[in-house]
Amino acid sequence: FAGHHVEVYEFERPETEYYFLAKKIANLINEGTKSEEIVVLYRENKDVLGIKEMLSRYDIPYRIESGLDILENRDIRKLLAVLRFLSTSDNEKLIEILHTDFLNIKPLDLYKVCNLLGTSGSLPLEILSNKEKLKEADIESVDLISEIASKLLNLGSAQYNLGLLDIFEKIIRDFGFLNFILTKKDSLDSLRRLDALFSEAKKLTEDKP
């Protein structure tokens, strides 16, 4: 293109590439380029997960253009929230999970859980798996919340011995996610996106040596 030159960069790790990409875009925006004038082309759909996470981290606005935008589906984002928590064990991500409607925790119990986690110095999942502590906090859904916490604890321990596909299957099955989306009016759309996400996860595991 007249007046422009092409810059080529090579990275050993995709995470480094995503970081560089986000910083480059942030610099362009700071220099006056409109965000809607910036386009990122990626070769495979699996790349969008890492790019999206890095852009979000730096508060860079984006819109994904794809034939089937998996990540724009609310139910898929709920599923990914569980995966994000398993990778970080972050308290805020745990609260995000507990608020997802497929777990069916009552709003008042969620409020009490947040208070309980905010006033205790112990590990959050250990607190929530302790029925006595839940009863002391006057939480009604003791069995449900304790069961969810125990499943997250077990999954967190098992993830080091399981493949990505196995973890996906356990979340979908053990947390009632599949049954939840089957009861929805747009269940076919959610199932299509879930299948697409599963296919991308499968490709990701196959690409690794």
Backbone hydrogen bonds, N-H to C=O, Kabsch-Sander energy under -0.5 kcal/mol:
donor,donor_aa,acceptor,acceptor_aa,energy
4,H,1,F,-1.9
17,E,13,R,-1.6
18,Y,14,P,-2.6
19,Y,15,E,-2.1
20,F,16,T,-2.5
21,L,17,E,-2.5
22,A,18,Y,-2.4
23,K,19,Y,-2.4
24,K,20,F,-2.5
25,I,21,L,-2.3
26,A,22,A,-2.6
27,N,23,K,-2.3
28,L,24,K,-2.0
29,I,25,I,-2.4
30,N,26,A,-2.4
31,E,27,N,-1.7
32,G,29,I,-1.5
33,T,28,L,-2.6
37,E,34,K,-1.8
38,I,35,S,-1.6
41,L,39,V,-0.5
42,Y,40,V,-0.5
47,D,44,E,-1.5
48,V,45,N,-1.3
49,L,46,K,-0.9
50,G,46,K,-0.6
51,I,47,D,-2.1
52,K,48,V,-2.8
53,E,49,L,-2.1
54,M,50,G,-2.0
55,L,51,I,-2.5
56,S,52,K,-2.3
57,R,53,E,-1.9
58,Y,54,M,-1.3
59,D,56,S,-1.7
60,I,55,L,-2.8
65,E,63,R,-0.6
66,S,64,I,-0.7
70,I,68,L,-1.4
72,E,69,D,-1.0
73,N,70,I,-1.5
77,R,73,N,-2.0
78,K,74,R,-1.6
79,L,75,D,-1.7
80,L,76,I,-2.4
81,A,77,R,-1.5
82,V,78,K,-1.1
82,V,79,L,-0.5
83,L,79,L,-1.3
84,R,80,L,-2.6
85,F,81,A,-2.1
86,L,82,V,-2.1
87,S,83,L,-1.5
88,T,84,R,-1.0
88,T,85,F,-0.8
89,S,85,F,-4.0
94,L,90,D,-1.8
95,I,91,N,-2.3
96,E,92,E,-2.0
97,I,93,K,-2.0
98,L,94,L,-2.4
99,H,95,I,-1.4
100,T,97,I,-1.9
103,L,100,T,-1.4
104,N,101,D,-0.8
110,L,106,K,-2.1
111,Y,107,P,-2.1
112,K,108,L,-2.0
113,V,109,D,-2.5
114,C,110,L,-2.4
115,N,111,Y,-1.9
116,L,112,K,-2.4
117,L,113,V,-2.7
118,G,114,C,-1.8
119,T,115,N,-1.2
120,S,116,L,-0.6
127,I,123,L,-1.9
128,L,124,P,-2.5
129,S,125,L,-1.5
130,N,127,I,-1.3
131,K,129,S,-0.9
134,L,130,N,-1.8
135,K,131,K,-2.4
136,E,132,E,-2.2
137,A,133,K,-1.3
138,D,135,K,-1.8
139,I,134,L,-2.2
142,V,140,E,-1.9
145,I,141,S,-2.4
146,S,142,V,-2.5
147,E,143,D,-2.2
148,I,144,L,-2.3
149,A,145,I,-2.4
150,S,146,S,-2.2
151,K,147,E,-2.3
152,L,148,I,-2.2
153,L,149,A,-2.3
154,N,150,S,-2.6
155,L,151,K,-2.6
156,G,152,L,-2.5
157,S,153,L,-1.8
158,A,154,N,-2.4
159,Q,155,L,-1.8
160,Y,157,S,-0.6
161,N,158,A,-2.0
162,L,158,A,-0.7
167,I,163,G,-2.0
168,F,164,L,-2.4
169,E,165,L,-2.4
170,K,166,D,-2.2
171,I,167,I,-2.4
172,I,168,F,-2.5
173,R,169,E,-2.4
174,D,170,K,-3.0
175,F,171,I,-1.5
176,G,173,R,-1.1
177,F,171,I,-0.7
178,L,172,I,-1.9
180,F,176,G,-1.8
181,I,177,F,-2.1
182,L,178,L,-1.8
183,T,179,N,-0.8
183,T,180,F,-0.9
184,K,181,I,-1.1
187,S,184,K,-1.3
190,S,186,D,-2.1
191,L,187,S,-2.6
192,R,188,L,-2.1
193,R,189,D,-2.1
194,L,190,S,-2.5
195,D,191,L,-2.5
196,A,192,R,-2.1
197,L,193,R,-2.6
198,F,194,L,-2.4
199,S,195,D,-2.2
200,E,196,A,-2.0
201,A,197,L,-2.3
202,K,198,F,-2.2
203,K,199,S,-2.3
204,L,200,E,-2.3
205,T,201,A,-2.0
206,E,202,K,-2.1
207,D,203,K,-2.0
208,K,204,L,-0.8
